[in-house]
Amino acid sequence: MTAALRVEGVTKAFGGVQALSGCSLDVAEGSITGLIGPNGSGKTTLFNVITGYERVDAGQVYRGDRKITNLPPQRVFALGIGRTFQLTRIFPRLTVLENMLVASQHGASQHGASQHGPSQHGPSQHGPSQHGPSQHGADRRWRGPLARAGGPADRRRAMELLEFTGIERHAAALADTLSYGQRKLLELAYVLVADPAIVLLDEPAGGVNPSLIQHIAARIRELNAAGRTFLIVEHNMDFVMGLCDRITVLDYGTVVAAGPPAIVREDPRVLDAYLGADDDDKADDDEAGGGHD
Amino acid sequence: MSAARGARGARGAVRWPGPARSAAAGPGAALAVLVVLALFPRFVSNGLATTIAVYAVLFAAAASAWNIFSGYSGYISLGHAVFFGTGAYTVAIGARDWQLGGDQVFALLPLAAAAAAAVAVPFGLVALRVRRHTFVVITIAVFFIFQLMAFNFSFTAGSTGIIAPILNWQPATYNEPFYYLALAVAAGTAGLAWIIRGSRFGLQLRAIRDDEDRARGLGVRAMQVKLGAFVISAFVTGLVGGIWFYFIGEALPQFAFDPLFDLSVALMAFFGGLGTVWGPVLGALVIESAQQYLTVQITNDYLSEILLGALFLLVILFLPRGVIPTCGELITSWRARHRGRAPAGHAGAGQPGAGQPGAGQPATAGEVP
């Protein structure tokens, strides 16, 4: 299997704090890879480095064969890598539907598709959509900067994704009025608008009630079945173990174990570094300088 | 109500959510205001009134232009007088050096706008690298650099200033051409603000206002978008500066590059409603007219400014988001009460515990399959 995403020897320090030191990992194409580790082990920093929010001190990041080290966030996104944030970030003063229209639908899907080509059956499809993949391409109207935001096809696509995540009732509401769980769903939905081939989720189940966690897990499985690759940071072990094909364990900014859940679960280094040492799963608001600026 | 909208959306017939109703009401009301303003000089020939009207309409254009950048993007610029002064001095210097006289000077107005837009590019490339308070401070600093340059360079004639060429127009209708020119610019700017607000470009600006980093992570090329809005805004402000120079008859550094200009346009936009299409226009018409009128009537600058300060405090206290958003909300809630249900724009707020982590979830989980 080829690696959709590859991190090689990435090092990142914030002042005297070594957030990542020689961190290397592969995310296999079409996998759901879990990234776990104690608080401050560098998970969010790794996300920030991959998606262009932090610059590396050393090391490389590859998207397939393409080097994406230190590209700015908008370029990384255009190459088909979408992400959510640990502390959910939406646009509070835009309506839910407007939130869905911010992501550049065309740039990302085109790059994502061409990057992958026929080697993968999924990423250019519309995941949950029952309509064919033609609707993007069909909408070839004038797209100058002053064109009205969101043509009919864009809106249809946005509404489909809102239905997929289950918040379509709130399309016309200001995003500010959504509850915490609904915000998580909105963030997932608008990242999907641009059809990223790889989705990085930072604690999708954090602070969310059990039935919604099940809902989110089901959506991730469905998207994965359509070919999307996931890299997921999560502290909820049931969620991670139940969902992920592979798990990578970070400790002190470096990978201490990687493999299928059953193996990782038994690895003594993991038990030592993580499961045994830290049972305070939820209180995780400060990754070492985790860079929510 | 929102459920019905959602269902319609599924079939691709989604209307612009939320502000759709006010956006539809906007053009009608705007047209009415435009007609009234266009007919104004037909019924009022009092020189003082028409002079005040010229200033008010010029500031409507300036405030609307300021809002296209600062209101939509959330980057509060207190350096727009740089563009205003650049426009004024471009016309002044052009008229002097090329010995243009009379009506010919108006041919320089596009150049004034272009010069201001050209200044905005390096200005923006530097200032837009920083955010919030730092951005505000940088814009103020750049403003003072320009004012100092106007005072000290020989081609701006320093503190002597530059006098505008004489126009041989009838005194009785002298203000009219200025008024219609200003009105055309103001109408064009408001129309542009309206188009931008509904556009993809405008949506990206408002996304930047809410969370710039998140927007970048969704593919928004933030620097280009911000710079684009900054340049458009500067273009119109430079045009206004050029007209203002010709109307007032001279360019002096302290008036062409006037810190009160920056405060005024910001105040007008806040008064009417920051980031709304019509708020800054309304704010400018009210505040500039009042200020000019009070200055003349009371013949005491300070008193009129104190009164305006008091007005500003009242607005902050009772209409903190500006006249147009607050009135819009009052109308929406009045309509909602009339129908006995929650307005669409606040569907989420009607739910128990919305916005509190955890509390809203059961509802969400309940409605998903």
Contacts between the chains, C-beta under 8 A, distances in Angstrom:
chain1	res1	chain2	res2	distance
A	51	B	217	6.2
A	52	B	217	7.9
A	53	B	213	6.7
A	53	B	217	7.4
A	72	B	216	6.8
A	73	B	213	7.1
A	73	B	216	4.2
A	73	B	217	4.5
A	74	B	216	4.9
A	74	B	217	7.5
A	74	B	218	8.0
A	74	B	219	5.1
A	74	B	220	6.2
A	74	B	221	5.4
A	74	B	222	7.2
A	76	B	217	7.9
A	77	B	216	7.8
A	77	B	217	5.8
A	77	B	218	6.1
A	77	B	219	4.4
A	78	B	219	5.5
A	82	B	217	7.8
A	82	B	218	7.8
A	83	B	217	6.2
A	85	B	214	7.2
A	89	B	211	5.4
A	89	B	213	7.8
A	89	B	214	4.3
A	90	B	210	8.0
A	90	B	211	7.6
A	90	B	214	7.5
A	91	B	206	7.3
A	91	B	207	5.2
A	91	B	210	3.9
A	91	B	211	6.0
A	91	B	214	7.1
A	91	B	215	7.6
A	92	B	210	5.8
A	93	B	206	7.0
A	93	B	209	7.3
A	93	B	210	5.4
A	94	B	203	7.4
A	94	B	206	6.0
A	94	B	207	6.6
A	94	B	210	6.4
A	95	B	17	4.6
A	95	B	18	4.5
A	95	B	345	7.7
A	96	B	17	7.6
A	97	B	9	7.5
A	97	B	14	6.8
A	97	B	17	4.9
A	98	B	17	7.3
A	98	B	18	7.9
A	98	B	203	6.1
A	98	B	206	7.7
A	101	B	200	7.6
A	101	B	203	5.9
A	102	B	203	6.2
A	102	B	204	6.8
A	102	B	207	4.5
A	102	B	215	6.2
A	102	B	218	5.3
A	102	B	220	6.6
A	103	B	218	4.1
A	103	B	219	5.9
A	104	B	218	7.1
A	104	B	219	3.8
A	104	B	220	7.1
A	107	B	219	5.8
A	108	B	219	5.6
A	143	B	200	7.7
A	145	B	199	6.7
A	145	B	200	6.4
A	145	B	201	4.2
A	145	B	228	7.1
A	146	B	195	5.7
A	146	B	196	6.6
A	146	B	199	4.7
A	146	B	200	7.9
A	146	B	201	5.9
A	147	B	199	6.2
A	147	B	200	5.9
A	148	B	198	5.5
A	148	B	199	6.0
A	148	B	200	7.4
A	149	B	198	6.5
A	149	B	199	5.8
A	149	B	200	4.4
A	149	B	202	7.0
A	149	B	203	4.2
A	150	B	200	7.5
A	150	B	203	7.8
A	152	B	12	5.2
A	153	B	12	7.7
A	155	B	9	6.7
A	155	B	12	6.5
A	155	B	14	4.6
A	156	B	9	7.7
A	156	B	10	7.9
A	156	B	12	4.0
A	156	B	14	7.8
A	158	B	9	7.9
A	159	B	6	7.1
A	159	B	9	3.8
A	159	B	10	5.4
A	159	B	12	7.6
A	159	B	14	6.1
A	160	B	10	7.4
A	162	B	6	7.4
A	162	B	9	7.7
A	163	B	6	7.6
A	163	B	10	6.4
A	165	B	368	8.0
A	166	B	364	6.9
A	166	B	367	6.3
A	166	B	368	3.4
A	166	B	369	7.4
A	167	B	364	7.2
A	168	B	6	4.1
A	168	B	9	6.8
A	168	B	10	7.2
A	169	B	2	5.4
A	169	B	3	5.1
A	169	B	6	5.2
A	169	B	347	7.0
A	169	B	367	6.8
A	170	B	2	6.3
A	170	B	6	8.0
A	170	B	347	5.8
A	170	B	348	5.5
A	171	B	2	7.0
A	171	B	5	6.1
A	171	B	6	5.3
A	171	B	9	5.7
A	171	B	14	7.1
A	171	B	17	5.8
A	172	B	2	5.4
A	172	B	5	5.1
A	172	B	17	3.3
A	172	B	18	5.5
A	172	B	344	4.8
A	172	B	345	6.6
A	172	B	347	6.8
A	173	B	2	6.4
A	173	B	17	7.8
A	173	B	18	7.6
A	173	B	344	7.3
A	173	B	345	6.5
A	173	B	346	6.7
A	173	B	347	4.4
A	173	B	348	4.5
A	173	B	349	7.7
A	174	B	18	6.7
A	174	B	345	6.3
A	174	B	346	7.4
A	174	B	348	7.5
A	176	B	355	7.7
A	177	B	346	6.1
A	177	B	347	7.1
A	177	B	348	3.2
A	177	B	349	4.5
A	177	B	354	5.8
A	177	B	355	6.7
A	178	B	348	5.3
A	178	B	354	7.1
A	178	B	355	7.5
A	178	B	360	7.6
A	179	B	348	7.2
A	179	B	351	7.3
A	179	B	353	7.1
A	179	B	354	5.2
A	179	B	355	6.2
A	179	B	356	7.0
A	179	B	357	7.5
A	179	B	359	6.8
A	179	B	360	2.3
A	179	B	361	6.5
A	179	B	363	7.5
A	179	B	364	6.5
A	180	B	355	7.9
A	180	B	356	7.3
A	180	B	357	3.9
A	180	B	358	6.8
A	180	B	360	6.7
A	180	B	361	7.5
A	181	B	358	8.0
A	181	B	360	6.2
A	181	B	361	4.3
A	181	B	364	5.1
A	181	B	365	7.6
A	182	B	348	7.2
A	182	B	360	6.3
A	182	B	364	5.4
A	185	B	364	7.2
A	190	B	218	6.8
A	191	B	218	7.4
A	194	B	218	7.2
A	194	B	219	6.3
A	207	B	357	5.5
A	207	B	358	7.1
A	208	B	361	6.6
A	209	B	358	6.7
A	209	B	361	4.2
A	209	B	362	7.0
A	209	B	365	6.4
A	211	B	361	7.7
A	211	B	362	7.9
A	211	B	365	3.9
A	212	B	361	5.3
A	212	B	364	6.1
A	212	B	365	4.7
A	215	B	365	6.3
A	215	B	368	5.2
A	293	B	213	6.8
